Amino acid sequence: MAELDRSSQLRMPLVPGYTMGGMSNDRAGIGFDSADEALRPIAANTLARSALRRGARLASLPLGVAGRATLGLGKRLGGAPAEQVSEQLQQQAAEQLFRVLGELKGGAMKFGQALSLFESVLPEDVAAPYRAYLVRLQDSAPPMPASRVHAVLARELGPEWRRRFRSLDSRPAAAASIGQVHRAVWGDGREVAIKVQYPGADEALRSDLRQIGRLSKVIAPLAGGMDVAPLAAELAERVTEELDYSLEAESQQQAAAGFAGHREFFVPEVVAATPKVMISEWVEGVPLSSLAESKEAERNAVALRYVRFLFAGPSVVGLLHADPHPGNFKLMSDGRLGVVDFGLVARLPEGLPPAMGRILRIAMEGDAKRVVDGLRDEGFVASDIDAHDLMDYLGPFVEPAAVPEFEFSRDWMRQQFLRVRNPMASGGVAMKLNLPPSYLLIHRVWLGGLAVLSQLNARAAFGNVLAEFLPGFQPEAA
C-alpha cells in the first residue's frame, strides 16, 4: 500500500513534447502589449514583499474583532436590539476575514479556501453571513497585474514566449492562492488555460500559514469556533508539493491520458509546463460551487458524478485527487464533469486500500469485533476500545453506504462535526483513534467530499459507487 504522505512527490516523465525546453514557433504573437513590458525584472519578493507587513494584516483580524465587540456593547447600551447588533457584527467579521485573506493571496487565501470547504459545519446563524464571502473566495482573488504575468512568462518560457500563442487575454479568468489563470489560444489553435504562479508565492505561503497557526486561538471566533490550527498545519505540510507546477503537470497528464474519451469525466491535457507555469486545455463549464441552488435533480446528478470521480481516480488511473473543493470541478455542457487542479494528489497504483472497503462492509454487517480488529490492523486503534462504542461512533458514517439512497445536508454535517469533536461522545472513542500517515490524504478527501455533498444537499445511491470502485467492499465469493 502506497505511503500517501510521500506518494504525491513521486516523479514520472511527461509524455514527449510536454516540456518547455526547445520549443519554437515562428508565428507572430497576437493580442499582447509591448515585448519590453514582459521582460521587466521581477522583484523576487513581489508577493511576499514584507513578512512583517503580511503578519500585521493577519494580526489585524483579532484586533478588528475586539473593536467590533466594544462597538457592539456601546450600541446595546444605546438601546439597539441585541439580535440586530449580533447580526451586524457577524457580517462585519465575515467581510473583514475574507477580504484580508483574499487580498493577501498566498497561504492566507489558501487557508480561506480550505475553510470555505467546511462552512457547512458551522451553525446556520453563524454560517449565513459568511457563506457569500466563502463562495466568492473559492473562485476569485484580486488579480496580479498583466506586466507581472508577462514577466513570469518571459522568465519561464524565454524572450520569444509570445510566439507560442496566437492570442492571450491579459485579464485573469480565475485567481487563487498561489497563482492565477489566463485564457489563451495555443499555436495549434487549441484554447488553453495558462496557470501562472505569483512571484514570491512560496515565501508568502509558508509565512502566512505560520502566522495563522500562531493566531489560531484568536482567529477561531471569526471562523465560527472552528479549531483552525490543525487546518493550517496540514496545509503547511503540503506546501512543497503544490508549489512545483511541473509535478502537477505530471499528475494531470496521467489523469488526462487515463480518462481520455471517458463518457463521464474530462481532465484537460497538459500542453507544456515549468515549475512556475502550466499550460493545459481549457475547460468550459459551471463550477460545482455555483450549483447549490439549482434544481434537485441536477444537484443530485452532478453530486453523484463528483463522488464517482473521487473514487474512480484511484481505480482507473491510480491517482487520488486530493483537493476536493467544488471550484476544481465544472459541469460541462455535454454533462461531463471537468476536473482541474492536480497540485495535490496521492499516487495509488493499486487503487484505494482494500481494507477500507472490507472494514466498511463488515461494519454494515454489524460485526463490531471484526471492525475493531480490522481498524487495529490498519493502525487506527492503538489502545483498548469498546467495540460497541466504536460502532455507535461510526454508525452515521456507515449509513450512506448501507441504504439505497442517502441525503446529505448541512444539518447532518453539523451534527457529525459536533459529535466527532465531543471527547465524551460514544464513550470517548474519538480520543482512542489514530490517523495513520498512509490515510492522511484519503481522510482529507473523504471529509472534504462529505462537506461538498452537504453543501449541495445531495441525495443519491452512494453505496453503488462504493460497490463499483472501492476494493474489498463487495462481499467475498463463497
N, C-alpha and C positions, 0 to 999 in steps of 0.2 A: 504494500500500500504506500502510495506516494506521501512524502512529508510535505504537507500543504504550506507550512511556514517557510519552506525553501523553494518549493517547486516552481513558483511563478518567476523565479530568477533564472531558470534554465534557458539556455540559448539554443536556437536551431537556425540553420541558414535559410535565408529567404529564397524564394524562387528566383532564378536568374533574371536580372533586369529590374529587381525591386530595390536596388541601392542607388544612391545619388551619383556616386563617382563615375566619371567617364561619360556622362550623358551629354549629348549635344543636339542642337536643334537650330536650324537656320531661319526658322520662322520669326518674323519680327514681332515684338511684343505689342499687344493692343490693350488699350484701356488703362494705362499706368501714368503716374506722374513722372517727373524727370528722373533720369538714371542716377543723377547725383544724390537725390534725396534718399534712395535706397541704400546708398553706400556711406551714409553718415555714420560716424563711430557710435557704437552702443555703449552707454555707461554700464559698467559691469554690475552696478547695483541699482539699476533703474527701478525695479520693483521694490527691492529691499534697501531703499536709499538710506534709511536710518532705522536700525532696530529699536533705538530709543523712542523715535517718533511713532513707530508702529505700536510699540508697547504702550505708549501713552494713550493712543487711540483706544486700544483694548481696555486699558485701565479706566478709561472714562465711562465704561459701561456701568460698573457698580456705583461709581460716583453719581451717575445720572439717576440710578435707582434711588439713592439716598435723597437727592434733591427733589425728585418727584414725590417721595413719601412725605417729606416735610411740607411740600406744596399741598399735597392731598389732605394732610392734617389741618392745614390752615383753611382749606375750603370747607371741610367738615365743620370746623369751629365757626365758620361763617354761615353755616346753615345749609350747605349743598347736600343733597341726599347721598348717603354712603355708597349705594349701588352705582349711582352715576359717576361719583369720583373714582371708584374702583375700576369701572369700565374704561374711563378716560386714561387712568394710569397704565392699565394693561395695553391699551392702544399705543400710548407713547413709548412704553418699554419695548413693545414689538418693533415699532418703527425704528427706534434707536439701535436696537440689537442688530437687525438685519441690514440697516443702512451702513453701519460700521463694518460688518462682516463682508458685505458686498463691495464696498469701496476699497477695502484693503486687499481683496483677492487673496492669493497665497493660501496659507494654512487657515487663516481666519475664514475665508469663504468656503474652503473645503469642509471645515468644521460645520459651518452653517448649512451646507448642502447635506451633510450626513445627518445633522439634526432634523432637517426638513423631512427626511425619510420616516422619522418616527414621531411626527406630530400627532399621529392618530392615538398615541398612548396618553396624551395629555388630557386632563379633564376638559369637557367641552367649553366651559365658561372661560378657561384659560386659552384653549386652542383656537377658539373662534377669532379673536383679534390677531392672532399670529398667522393664521392659515394663508391669507393673501400674500404676506411677505415671504413666507416659507416657499410657496409655489413659485413666486417670482424669482427667488434666489436659486431655485433648481435649474433655471434655464437662461439666466441673464446676469450680466455684471457690467459696470462701466467699461467701455471699450479702451483698448490700447490704441494710441494714435497711429495713423497709417504710416507715418515716417518710421516708426519703430518696427512695425510689421515688415516693411520693405527692407529695413536694415538687417533684421534677423534672416530674412530670405536671402539677402546678398551674402551674408556671412556663411550660411549653411549650404547654399546652392551654387555660390560663385557669382562673379560680377555679371555674367550673362544670364542670370536667372529668369529675366523676363521672356527670353526666347523659349522657355519651356512651355509657356502658356499662350493660348490665344487671347484670353482676357482674364481679369481678376477684379472682383468687387472689393474695393478698399474698405467698405463698411462691413463690420463683422456680422456674420449670420448668427453666431452664438458666442458667448463668453463665459468662461468657467474659472475654476480656482487657479490653475497653473498655465492656462493658455486660452486662446480664442480661435474660432473657426471662421474662415473666409470661403466664400463660394467662388469658383473659377471654372474655366474651361481649359483642359489639358491640351497639349499639342495635337493629340489624335482625335480631338473633338468630344471626348467624354467630359461630362460635368463632374467636377471633383470638389471635395472639401479639403481645404488646407488648414491643418492644425498647427498653430504657431505658439511656441512656449514663451511666456513673458520673460524678458531678461531679469535675472535675479530671482526667479521663482523658487529655486532650490533653497536659497538662504531665507527667503521670506516664509516659505512653508515650514521649515524647521523652527524658526524663531517664533512664529505665531503659535504653533502647537505647544511649544514650551511655555509660552506666556499664558495660553488658555488653561493649561494644566495647573499652573501656579494660581490662577484666578478662579479655578473651578468652583470653589465654595461660594464666591460672591457672584459669579455669573449664573449659577444654578437657578436662583429665583427668576431670572429673565427667561429661562428655558422651562418654566413650569415645574421646577423642583427636580428635574432630571439630574442624575449624577453624571456630569459631563467629563470628569477626569478620565474614566476608562475609555470613553469615545476618543478623546484627544490622544491618549496614549496609543490606542490601536491604530489611529491614522498615522501617527509618527513612525510606527514600526514599518509601515508600508511605503514610506516616502520614496526611497531609492527606486523601488520598482516602477513607480508611476512617473518619475522624472525623466526616464530614458525612453523616448518615443520609438527608438529602434526596437526595443523589447516589445513594446505594444504592437508595433507593426508585425513582428514575427507571430504573435498570438493571433492578431486579427486576420492575417493572411492564412494561417492554419484553419481558422474557423470559416473563412470565406471559401476556401477550397473544399472543406468538408461539407458545407451546406450549399454548394453551388447547385442551382437548379431545384432546390427544395421548394415544395409547394406551400410551406407554412412560414419559412424564415428566410430573411435576406441579410447577409453580412457583406458589407462593401469590400471589394477587392482593393488591396493596397497598391498604389501606383509607384510611390517612392517614399523613402524615409531616411532621416538622420536622427541623431539624439534629440534635436530640438524642433524638428519639423516633420510632420507626417502628412502625406497626400494620399487620399483614397477616394473611391467613387462616392458621389453624392447620394444621400438617402432622403427622399422626399416623403413626408408623412406627418401625421398628427401625433405629438408626444403623448405617451400614456398619462402624463400629469395633467393633460387637458381633457381627459375623458371621464373624470369623476362625476360630471353632471350629465353625461349622455344617457341615452335610453338603456333600460335594464338589460335588454337582450344584447346590445352592443358591448356594454360593460362586461357582462358575463363571458361573452365570446372572446374578447381581447384578453381578459384576465386568465382564461384557460390557456390561451396561446402563450401568454407570458410565462406561466408555470411550466408549460410543456417545453419552452426553450431552456429554462433554467435546468431542467432535468435532462433534456436531450443533448445539451452541450457535452457533458462527460460521456454520455452513452455513444454519441455519433462521432464526435471529433476529439474526445479525450481532454476537453477543456471545460472548466467551470468558470463562467463569467461571474466575477466576484464583486461587482458594483451594481446591485440590482435596483438603483433608484430610477424612477419612471422616466426621467429625462433622457435616459440612454436607450429607450425603446419607442419606436414610432410605428403607428398603424398606417401602412401604405394603402394607396388607392385600390390595389388589387387584393387587399385582405391579408397580405403577408405582414409579418412583424419584422421591421427593420431594426437591427441591433448595432450600436456603436459603442465606443469607449472600452477597449480591451486592455486598459492600463494595468488593471489588477485581475489576475487570473490564477487558478490553480491547475497545474498540469496533472491530469488523471488518465493516463493512457489505458488503464484497465477499467475506467468508469468509477462511479461512486463506490465506496467500500460496501461489499455485500453485507457486512454486519449491520449496517443501517437498516436495510430492508428487512433482514431476518429478525432483528430485535423489535422493529415496529410491528411486524406480523405477529410475533409472539405476544406482544402487548395487546393487540387486538383480540387475541385468543384468551387473554386473561390469565396467563401463566406467570404470576408475579415472580416466583423464584427464578425461572429461566431468564426473565428480563434482567433481574439483578445480576445473575451470573454473566449474561452477555455484556452488560454495561461495564462490569468489573473487568472482564477480559479485554475490553477496548480502552480501559484506563479512565472511565468516567467515575468510578466508585473506588475510593481508596480506604474507606473505613466501614465499620458496621453500619448497616442501613436497614430499616424495616421495609420489607418488600411491599406490604400493603400501603404504607405511606408513600412509597415511590410510585406505585400505580395510581394513587389518588393525585399525586403531583403531575404525573404525565398524562392523565386522562384527557384533559381538554386539548392537548396537542395531538393525541391519537385519534380523537373523534373525527376530524376532517377526512381521514383516510378510511374510517370504518363505516361511514354512512354513504348511501347512494349519492346524495348531494349535500354540500355544506355551504352555509352562508357566512362569510367573514364580514365583520362590521367594526366600526370604531368602538362601540360598547364592548364587544368581545375582546378586542385588542387591549383596551384599557383594563379590563378585568384580569387578563392574563399578566399584564405588566405589573399591576399592583400585587398580584398573587405571588409571582416569582421574586418580587423584591421584598416580600414579607418573610423575615428569617424564621418565623414561627409557623408558617403555613405547612400543612401536611407533615406535622411532626418535625419541622426544621430540616426537611430533606435538602433544600437548596444549599444549605451550609455544608453538606456532606458530598456534594457533587463537584467533580473537576471537569475542565475542558482540555482534553489532550491537544497538544500542538498540531497534530495531523488533522484535527477537525476545526481549527480556528476559522478558516475561510468558509467551510461548509456551514458552520454556525452563523457566520455573518450573513451569508446568502439566505439561509433558512429564515432568520429573524427579519431581514430586510424584505424578503418576499411576502411574509405574513403581513408586514406593515403596509405594503403596497396593495395587497388584496383587500385589506381592511379599509384603506382609503377609497378603493373602487367599490366597496360594498358588494363584492362579487359572490355569486352563487354558482357552483358547478360541480361536476363529478370529478373531484380531485384524486380520489382513490384510483380511478382508471389510469391517470398519468403515472402514478407510482407503479402500478401493475405493469405498465409498458416499459418504463425506463429505469426503475430502481432495482438494482441487483439484490436478490435474496428476498424480495417482497412476495413473490409468488409462492404458494405452498409447494413444498418439495414433493416430487413424484414418489408415490409409494413403491 
